[in-house]
């Protein structure tokens, strides 16, 4: 397993404030090798052009939502091994079962605290 600071993480969210918050929290926990994408389409382009160790994506995005991005990742033989952590809002909690069936590794419900976020990361990357 790679050291924390060597993990390459893709953060996908169409809201710049959320991307910044996630990036700051990742940096606080030693994950500095991060790339951001503004939507699922640009995320797929990034995933197909570089090797990533983890994807953190928002469920609710315009253009391509998180579940559709997850489906695309799992359908691609080169990408399907990459763990995915999904950020969701409480009103979407009922959709988690379908996401898990699609191969979601874990999820975190917004709003969340830094401790919970770190626990979810550690659970996925072990």
N, C-alpha and C positions, 0 to 999 in steps of 0.2 A: 504494500500500500504506500502511496505517496505521502510525503509530509504535507501537513495542512497548507503551507505556503506554496507548495508545488501543484496543488489541485487547480485545474482550469475549470472555472465555473461560468456558465452562461446565465445571465439574468434577463428574463423576458417580461416586459410590462409596457403597455402603451401610455402609462401615466408617469411622467418624468420624476415627480416627487417620490413616488413609490420606488422607482428604480434607484434613486439617490439614497433613500432610507435603507434599502436592502444592501446596496454597495457599502454604505457606511458601517452597517452591522457586520457584514462579511469582513471588512478591513479590521474592525475592532477585534474580531476573533482570529485574526491571522490569515485570512483568505484574501490574498491580494492579487492573485492571478485571475482577474474577472473581466468579462466582456459583457456588454449590454446590447440588447436588441429591442426595438420599439414595437415589434409585432411578430406573430408566428411565422410569417413569410421570411422576414429578415433573419429570424432565429434559425430556420431551416437552412438558409444559405450559409450562415455562420457554421452550423453543425456539419455541413457537407464540405466546408473548406478548411476545417481545423479539428483537432481532437479535443474533446471536452470530457471532463470527469463527472460533471453534474449539471443539470438544468434546473433552474428555479423559475417557475412561470406563474403568472397570474391566470386565474380561470377566466375572468371577464375581460376580454380584449376585443376591440373592433377588428375587422378584417379576418383574422383567424383566432378563435378563442383557445384557451389552454387545453381543453379536452381534444380539440381537433389537432392541435400541435402534438399532444401526447400520442394520438392515433398515428400521425405521420411518422413520429420517431419510432414507435413500436413496429410499424410496417416496413421500415427500412433496415435491411440486414446489417448495414454498417453502423447504424445508430441505436438499434434496439437495446443494447447492453447499458446505455447511459441511464443512470438513476435520475428520476424526475421528482422534484418537490413542488407541489402546487400550493399557491396562496389563494385562499378563497375567503369570501365574506360569509357571515353567518347565514344569510338567507339562501345560500347555495349548498348548505351542508347536506341536504338530501341527495345531491348529485354525486356524492363521494363514492357510493357503491358502484355506480357505473364507471367512474374513473379508475377505481381499483380493478375492476374487471378488464379495463383496457391496459392495465399494467402500471398504474401509478405506484410509486414506491412509498410516498407519504404525502401528507398535506398539513397545512397550518392555517388556522382560522384567524382572519384579521378582525379586530386588532390583536396583536400578539406582543409579548414582551421579549426582550433580548435573550433571556434565559431559555424560554421555550424554543425560540428560533435556533439557538445553539444546540439544544438537545436533539431537535429534529435533524439538524445537519450531521451531528455525530452519529445518530442512529443510521442514517443513510450511507455515510462514507466509511463505516467500519468494515 
